């Protein structure tokens, strides 16, 4: 099973991510010019997204899987109802997309111990991430590996973890810590196996490729 500390760290990080401030209050969405009203609706949608995600994180911390699922479904519905043709400020385009939502869902289900659901959202997140988001991809991939390992798929989990680039594995402290935790969980789950040896040899290559 993945190290319990990963679930605790994941839960805490999820809560911190979804408490980011929303720039405009929803009640202002009908005020001002037509342009301001469009922007107001977008901000209101963002507020609803974050409110749902916030409650999901709270329920996740409380180990309430049903309420976590319901809150994230509300966040997904909010995102799907948004008109893609509407103007969106740069800060919204940079952070609030489908990959972000699936990343939050992934971390929540991993913390809850619902590993099949975590794996499903990991794949969704990875398919939606933009190419330049290297660190986010490394984090989602490592979480995917943890979810697969927790289901007993050591070979698949190791293969996934090995796709994290050497640069991401060594230059980003958070990614490095998560991969260390993965290695410890792998050794505990499949001790003295060829899979562990493969992982150990792979990690050693980071010292010569970076």
Residue pairs with C-beta under 8 A, 6 or more apart in sequence:
1 150
1 185
1 188
1 189
2 110
2 146
2 149
2 150
2 181
2 182
2 185
3 181
3 184
3 185
5 181
6 110
6 146
6 178
6 181
6 185
7 110
7 111
7 113
8 111
10 107
10 108
10 110
10 111
10 143
11 57
11 60
11 61
11 107
11 108
11 111
13 107
14 56
14 57
14 60
14 104
14 107
14 108
14 111
15 54
15 57
15 58
15 60
15 61
17 53
17 57
17 104
18 50
18 53
18 54
18 56
18 57
18 104
19 54
19 57
20 50
20 95
22 43
22 46
22 47
22 50
23 43
23 46
23 91
24 39
24 40
24 43
24 44
24 47
25 43
25 47
26 43
26 44
26 47
26 48
28 40
28 43
29 37
29 40
29 41
29 43
29 44
30 37
30 40
31 37
31 40
32 40
35 87
38 86
38 87
39 87
39 89
41 86
42 82
42 86
42 87
42 88
42 89
42 92
45 78
45 79
45 81
45 82
46 92
46 96
48 74
48 75
48 78
49 75
49 78
49 79
49 96
49 101
52 71
52 72
52 74
52 75
52 78
53 71
53 72
53 75
53 101
53 104
55 67
55 71
56 67
56 68
56 71
56 72
56 75
56 104
56 105
56 108
57 104
57 108
59 65
59 67
59 68
59 71
60 68
60 108
60 111
60 112
61 111
63 112
65 112
65 114
68 108
68 109
68 112
72 101
72 104
72 105
72 108
75 101
75 104
76 101
79 96
79 98
79 101
97 128
98 124
98 128
99 125
99 128
99 129
99 130
99 133
99 136
102 121
102 122
102 124
102 125
102 128
103 121
103 125
103 136
103 139
103 140
105 117
105 121
106 118
106 121
106 122
106 125
106 140
106 143
106 144
106 147
107 143
109 115
109 117
109 118
109 121
109 147
110 118
110 143
110 146
110 147
113 150
115 147
115 148
115 150
115 151
116 147
116 151
118 143
118 144
118 146
118 147
119 144
119 147
119 148
119 151
122 140
122 141
122 143
122 144
122 147
123 144
125 140
126 137
126 140
126 141
126 144
129 136
129 137
129 140
134 165
134 167
134 168
135 168
135 172
135 175
137 168
138 164
138 165
138 168
138 169
138 172
138 175
139 174
139 175
139 178
141 160
141 161
141 163
141 164
142 161
142 164
142 175
142 178
142 179
142 182
143 178
144 157
144 160
145 157
145 158
145 160
145 161
145 182
146 157
146 178
146 181
146 182
146 185
147 157
148 156
148 157
148 160
149 157
149 182
149 185
149 186
149 189
152 189
154 186
154 189
154 190
154 193
154 195
155 195
157 182
157 186
158 186
158 195
158 198
158 199
161 179
161 182
161 199
162 198
162 199
162 202
164 175
164 179
166 205
166 206
166 209
166 210
167 210
168 175
169 175
169 176
169 179
169 206
170 176
170 206
170 210
171 210
179 203
183 199
183 200
183 203
186 195
186 196
186 199
187 196
190 196
